[in-house]
């Protein structure tokens, strides 16, 4: 089996008394999207900076495409791209001008720079705006332009650090489509995001980081399976919440969470039949407007794994 294209083993990094990474391990197969999730301050950006050769670890090591990020930094940089949460393009230039400038800075000839700029503008649906100043672009267009500047040299690995922060749903969808195109062409993407639906949509595998280390890995479905199916009950009368909570806790063996007229509880591995649940609620005099089973969301997985009170956004 081929070695993963991104490998981190035992990474440690401190800033004064702040320990950003505590032995972080990560493995990303070639041609996949790895979503990196974690609370603010968990170490996500520090890990990306080390993998992208922008910072050295205090201990541990990492490799990109077989090259050590410290000893072989130049070789690594030739094989990666990096796009952050804030567009780094020049607003005074046109979209075409930005791409040509980045291509020339990447040591492409003038002819090749022009060809590559046009190729990327066409592929990512920016050709119609190619000769407009970037200052007139929407936020989504600027972010898309920033993304494709990181593709000038066709990177083996692309680091996306919260690339859709602050974008509207349509613009986020356009970025998602761009990422899918890249992966279809063989690029490996390491995506840090605070939008859990984004990781659910894009990631082949997810690594959850907390307090500087990876605390869980797996596909979105595998992570959801770790906390089991959920039971949602909507009541006709919110006053019945206490009685309903007592019934559900007795059936599921766990205290349900409540909001307004709804209760949610994790079901035991043995499962429960909806008919039995409805019958026990009826016996307790609780009228249910709706009772349904569902798979957990990544928000719920994240909250369980990191003991957060609120999902990241």
C-alpha positions in Angstrom: 0.0 0.0 0.0 1.3 3.4 -0.9 2.4 5.8 1.9 -0.1 8.5 2.7 0.8 11.8 1.0 0.5 13.7 4.3 2.0 12.3 7.4 2.4 13.9 10.8 3.8 12.0 13.8 4.1 13.3 17.3 4.1 17.0 16.5 4.6 19.4 19.4 4.6 23.2 19.3 4.6 25.8 22.1 4.4 29.5 22.1 5.7 30.6 25.4 3.6 29.0 28.0 0.9 28.1 25.5 1.1 24.5 24.2 -0.5 24.5 20.8 0.2 20.9 19.8 0.6 18.0 22.1 1.8 15.0 20.0 -0.4 15.5 17.0 -0.6 12.5 14.6 -2.2 12.7 11.1 -2.3 10.6 8.0 -4.0 11.6 4.7 -4.2 9.3 1.7 -3.5 10.7 -1.8 -6.4 12.1 -3.7 -8.8 12.6 -0.8 -10.2 15.4 1.3 -9.3 15.4 5.0 -11.4 17.6 7.1 -9.8 18.9 10.2 -12.2 20.0 12.9 -11.7 21.5 16.3 -12.6 24.3 18.7 -10.9 27.7 18.4 -7.4 27.3 19.9 -7.4 23.5 19.3 -4.2 23.7 17.2 -5.7 23.4 13.7 -3.9 26.4 12.1 -0.7 25.6 13.9 -0.7 22.1 12.4 -1.4 23.5 8.9 1.5 26.1 9.3 3.9 23.3 10.2 2.8 21.1 7.3 3.0 24.0 4.9 6.6 24.8 6.1 5.6 28.1 7.6 6.6 27.0 11.1 8.9 24.4 12.5 7.7 21.9 15.1 9.4 21.7 18.5 9.3 17.9 18.3 8.0 15.2 16.0 8.2 15.2 12.3 6.0 15.5 9.2 6.3 14.5 5.5 4.5 15.7 2.4 4.8 13.4 -0.6 7.7 11.8 1.1 9.7 15.0 1.9 10.4 16.1 5.4 8.8 19.5 6.0 11.8 20.8 7.9 14.8 19.2 6.1 13.3 19.3 2.6 11.2 22.5 2.9 12.0 23.7 -0.6 10.8 20.3 -2.1 7.7 20.5 0.0 6.9 24.0 -1.1 7.1 23.0 -4.7 4.4 20.5 -4.1 1.8 22.3 -2.1 -0.7 25.2 -2.3 -2.2 27.2 0.5 -5.3 29.3 0.6 -6.5 30.9 3.9 -9.8 32.4 5.1 -8.9 35.8 3.8 -8.4 36.5 0.1 -4.8 37.5 -0.6 -5.2 38.9 -4.1 -4.4 42.5 -5.2 -7.7 44.4 -5.5 -6.1 47.0 -7.9 -5.4 44.3 -10.5 -7.8 42.4 -12.7 -8.4 38.8 -12.1 -6.3 37.9 -15.1 -3.6 40.3 -13.9 -3.5 38.6 -10.4 -3.1 35.2 -11.9 -0.4 36.3 -14.3 1.5 38.0 -11.5 1.4 34.9 -9.3 2.5 32.7 -12.2 5.5 34.9 -12.9 6.4 34.9 -9.2 6.2 31.1 -9.4 8.9 31.3 -12.1 6.8 30.5 -15.1 7.7 32.1 -18.4 5.6 35.0 -19.6 4.0 32.8 -22.3 3.3 30.0 -19.8 2.0 32.4 -17.2 -0.5 33.8 -19.7 -1.6 30.3 -20.8 -2.0 29.0 -17.2 -4.0 32.1 -16.1 -6.5 31.7 -18.9 -6.8 28.0 -18.3 -7.6 28.5 -14.6 -10.0 31.4 -15.3 -11.9 29.3 -17.8 -12.0 26.2 -15.6 -13.3 27.9 -12.5 -15.9 30.1 -14.3 -14.2 33.5 -13.9 -13.4 34.2 -17.5 -16.3 36.6 -17.8 -14.8 38.7 -15.0 -11.2 38.2 -16.0 -10.5 41.8 -17.0 -12.4 43.5 -14.2 -10.6 44.9 -11.2 -10.8 42.6 -8.3 -12.2 45.5 -6.1 -15.4 45.0 -8.0 -15.6 41.2 -7.3 -18.1 39.7 -4.8 -16.7 38.0 -1.7 -17.2 34.6 -3.3 -15.5 35.6 -6.5 -12.5 36.9 -4.6 -12.2 33.8 -2.5 -12.5 31.6 -5.7 -9.7 33.7 -7.3 -7.6 33.3 -4.2 -8.1 29.6 -4.3 -7.0 29.3 -7.9 -3.9 31.4 -7.4 -2.8 28.5 -5.2 -3.2 26.1 -8.1 -0.7 27.9 -10.5 1.8 25.1 -10.1 -0.7 22.2 -9.9 0.0 21.3 -6.2 0.0 17.7 -5.0 -1.5 18.9 -1.7 -3.7 21.9 -1.2 -4.2 23.3 2.3 -7.5 25.2 2.7 -7.7 27.0 6.1 -11.3 27.9 6.6 -11.8 28.9 2.9 -15.5 29.8 3.1 -15.6 31.8 6.3 -18.2 34.6 5.9 -19.4 33.6 2.5 -23.1 33.3 1.6 -24.5 29.8 0.8 -24.3 30.3 -3.0 -20.6 31.3 -2.8 -19.8 28.4 -0.4 -21.4 26.0 -2.9 -19.2 27.4 -5.6 -16.1 26.8 -3.5 -17.3 23.3 -2.7 -17.7 22.5 -6.4 -14.2 23.8 -7.1 -12.7 21.6 -4.3 -14.5 18.6 -5.8 -13.0 19.3 -9.2 -9.5 19.5 -7.8 -9.9 16.2 -6.0 -11.3 14.5 -9.1 -8.0 15.5 -10.8 -5.9 13.9 -8.1 -5.1 16.8 -5.8 -5.2 16.0 -2.0 -6.9 18.6 0.1 -6.5 19.2 3.8 -9.4 21.4 4.9 -9.8 23.1 8.2 -13.3 24.4 8.7 -15.7 25.6 11.4 -18.7 24.7 9.3 -19.5 21.1 10.1 -21.8 20.8 7.2 -18.9 21.7 5.0 -16.8 18.8 6.3 -19.9 16.5 6.0 -20.2 17.5 2.3 -16.6 17.4 1.3 -14.5 15.2 3.5 -13.6 11.6 2.8 -12.1 11.4 6.3 -12.3 13.7 9.3 -9.7 14.3 12.1 -11.1 16.0 15.2 -8.4 18.0 17.1 -8.7 19.2 20.7 -6.0 20.5 23.0 -3.3 20.0 20.4 -3.9 16.3 19.5 -6.2 14.3 17.3 -8.9 12.7 19.5 -10.9 11.0 16.8 -10.7 10.0 13.1 -13.0 8.4 10.6 -15.4 9.0 7.8 -18.4 11.3 8.6 -20.6 8.2 8.8 -18.1 6.3 11.0 -17.9 9.2 13.4 -21.7 9.6 13.5 -22.0 5.9 14.3 -19.9 6.3 17.4 -22.7 8.1 19.2 -25.6 6.1 17.9 -29.0 7.0 16.4 -31.0 9.8 18.0 -34.7 10.0 19.0 -36.5 13.3 18.5 -39.8 13.8 20.2 -42.0 16.9 19.6 -44.7 17.5 22.1 -48.2 18.9 21.6 -48.0 20.6 25.0 -44.6 22.0 26.2 -45.9 21.6 29.8 -45.4 17.8 29.4 -41.6 18.2 29.0 -40.8 16.9 32.5 -43.0 13.8 32.1 -41.7 13.1 28.7 -38.1 13.4 29.8 -38.7 10.9 32.6 -40.1 8.4 30.1 -37.3 8.8 27.6 -34.6 8.6 30.3 -36.1 5.3 31.5 -36.3 3.9 28.0 -32.9 5.1 26.7 -30.8 5.1 29.9 -29.7 8.6 29.1 -31.0 12.1 30.0 -32.5 13.8 27.0 -31.7 17.3 26.0 -34.7 19.6 25.7 -35.5 22.8 23.7 -38.9 24.4 23.8 -41.3 21.6 23.0 -38.7 19.1 21.8 -36.6 16.3 23.4 -33.6 14.5 21.9 -31.9 11.5 23.3 -29.3 9.0 22.2 -30.7 5.5 21.7 -28.9 2.4 23.2 -27.2 0.0 20.8 -30.0 -2.5 21.3 -32.4 0.1 19.8 -36.0 0.8 20.6 -39.1 0.5 18.5 -41.0 3.7 17.8 -44.2 1.9 18.7 -42.9 1.1 22.1 -41.8 4.7 22.7 -45.2 6.1 21.7 -47.0 3.6 23.9 -44.9 4.5 27.0 -45.5 8.2 26.3 -49.2 7.6 26.0 -49.2 5.7 29.3 -47.6 8.7 31.0 -50.3 10.9 29.5 -47.8 12.7 27.1 -49.2 13.6 23.7 -46.5 13.6 21.0 -46.9 15.6 17.9 -44.0 13.8 16.2 -41.6 11.0 17.1 -38.8 10.1 14.7 -35.4 8.4 14.6 -32.5 9.9 12.8 -28.7 9.7 12.4 -26.7 12.2 14.5 -25.3 15.2 12.9 -21.6 16.1 12.9 -22.5 19.0 15.2 -23.6 16.4 17.8 -20.5 14.3 17.2 -18.3 17.3 17.7 -20.0 18.4 20.9 -19.8 14.9 22.3 -16.1 14.5 21.4 -14.9 18.0 22.6 -17.4 18.6 25.4 -18.4 21.9 23.8 -21.6 23.6 24.9 -22.3 25.0 21.5 -21.3 23.8 18.0 -18.6 25.7 16.2 -19.7 28.2 13.5 
